[in-house]
Amino acid sequence: MSIHFDEPSRRLTLRTETASYQMQIDDLGYLRHLYYGRDAGEQALTYFHRQYDLGFSGNPYERRWERTNSPDLIPLEYSASGTGDYRVPASVVLRADGSRGADFRYVSHEIRPGKYALPGLPAAYDNGGECETLVVTLRDHSAGLTLQLYYGVFAALDMITRAAVFLNDGNAPLRLEKAGSVCLDLPFGDWDLVHFHGRHCLERQPERLPVPHLVTTVGSDRGMSSHQHNPFVILCDHEATEDAGECYGLMLAYSGSFRAEIERSQTDAVRVVMGISEQDFSWPLKPGEQFVTPEVLLTRADGLTKLSQNYHRFIRRNICRGAHHLQRRPVLINNWEATYFDLDAERIFALAKEAAELGVELFVLDDGWFRGRADDNAGLGDWFENRDKLPNGLKDLIDRITGLGMRFGIWVEPEMVNENSDLYRAHPDWAFTVPGRKPVMGRNQLVLDMSRADVRAYLFDVLSALLRDHDISYVKWDMNRSLADVFSRALPPERQGEVLHRHILGVYDLLERLTAAFPHVLFEGCSGGGGRFDAGMLYYTPQIWLSDDTDPIERLKIQRGTSFGYPVSAMGAHVSASPNHQTGRSTPIRTRGVVAMSGAFGYELDLTKLPAEEKEEIRRQIRQFHADEDTAHDGLYYRLSDGENRWFTAWQTVSADGARSVVNLVVQNPEPFAKVPHVCLRGLEPEARYLLEEEQIVVTGAALMYAGYSFPRMLGDYPAAQLHLIRQDGECDAP
Ligand code: DGJ
């Protein structure tokens, strides 16, 4: 049992592999948070929340003169504005008479086997006996509002999921002005915040700073999780390193506008509130209606590496779904950087033929294949073949490509429409615009109102026909602009605050229906690269195009940053042309391969123009990728160099059974003469012996981890190396 209720003390304890999480119902019915941290067993931890005079902080009415129980200072499982807790609230409730706030008090709780589901939303799932659920019901009796707090305890996976459900079970209408998924109070400790910022072409860059005596907000109001911030934060102690130190992760499984607010209070306690952004959010709740928040994935670990590995495993096994999530992914060629919009059937076939000869397994026809699409001014919405570019039709092209022994994939951007499209001409009201105001354009396109059932029905029909009538086994699902002018013509004025969230629910609904109808199709998410790289999208698409910057040296930073929360198998990564189209930098093809192989691997360049030796290197890379794929995708991932090292970047994967390991290194700034790149390996068994394949020597794990390994000197522009380790039974030779 991972959840235990102690009746006499009214204490609930959740336990995972390394953590315990404890809460208590106090005599006034407040659900107090007691503890989240390294497993302290079921010992009552109430003693460290001493009762003392809290001075001028407000008291609950029931206590009047007794000043030891201020709602402003006690750690809580969930917070609300308006009732004496002045820290950042998780919820803001508006009542029919205009009064605000909610006073949530305990009503009951339930412990049950298995994992709860969240209707219409992505949520972690149980593969059988992995999870226990706790539901704690609170209520504000005067408002007639019930709040259910959900906890999914995946004990062996060291993960606790959380979500909240609001139910209007009173007689009057209510309105939620803020409805956070989680409130986590850490009453003690000195914490650093790690968050992941970025921009188009440089996503998910970690930044670490001490939590200040302010409310720090990480978030997006773009209607997408965004290039600029990721719905994922880490709190770790000041001394925490990759290997040691208390680390907590909070990851929101949501793809729309979000907020993580981190506050260090007057008593140095830290509160984190995370959920849907309250900007442009206002959700009416009539009597009998409920609102379900997205889910937060919470983990605790010793050191940042373990925290990352917890998320990698959980996202692969308990978030990503479908036939492909644990399967080997096909090595693909995407034509985007090879042709951009300048494509026709013969050019595409020539590229596919060359790719097939080199061992590539899947051809992806990117943007530009559909009606009216000569450039990015027209065509979005009309998901029918472009007969000017494909005179014999899409089916003929697919037949020719699959005839080469390859599978076929296609690019779509379903949530968007160009004004110059038949769809927009027929249904201008389907796009987000504000009456009388010129809409903000992004890449010359408008966003379809996915909250509308008729829009989703059209997209389901047109995409189903495309997938049903053609031999397509992969879809790249793109989304290339932030939302603006968010106004739905299908909803009355008082419900416009629902639109942003309903839009995301609509995206999820369409993805759910399509992935269910076409289970053999591998969906890859994309958003101008990695603008919607989050656990919500990974529930539908087990891989996501990582970034539009395909320069391997830039990718080192992007893949490293992304690795803090997301697995290698989720990161779409391609070898592209040199000089690189985004940066103009030239890099060896070997380096491009080493970097992209630590991802869902593929190519994105004109292979027909490559010299023979580069083609040979591609053949070798594909063989190498398949040989190492189990280790890279199923194994444990280790960052070997820190983000400040501008000389080289190194990372390592160790297979799940520990028998194989691959060490990867790219030199960014070669040093003359005296210096060689030296790394201490990680994740090996100290006593075991490992064959270093490239060196043909056998060395102990202890030597490799504690003394380290020196790569040979590597000079020139951005050289890369791999070192393959195979665990041995035999004797150890001195190197
Ligand atoms: C943005 C994507 O990130 C690119 O890979 C490519 O698919 C283009 N869109 C096509 O318009």
Boltz pocket constraint, residues with backbone or C-beta under 6 A from the ligand:
constraints:
  - pocket:
      binder: B
      contacts: [[A, 336], [A, 366], [A, 367], [A, 411], [A, 478], [A, 480], [A, 526], [A, 527], [A, 528], [A, 529], [A, 545], [A, 547], [A, 548]]
      max_distance: 6.0
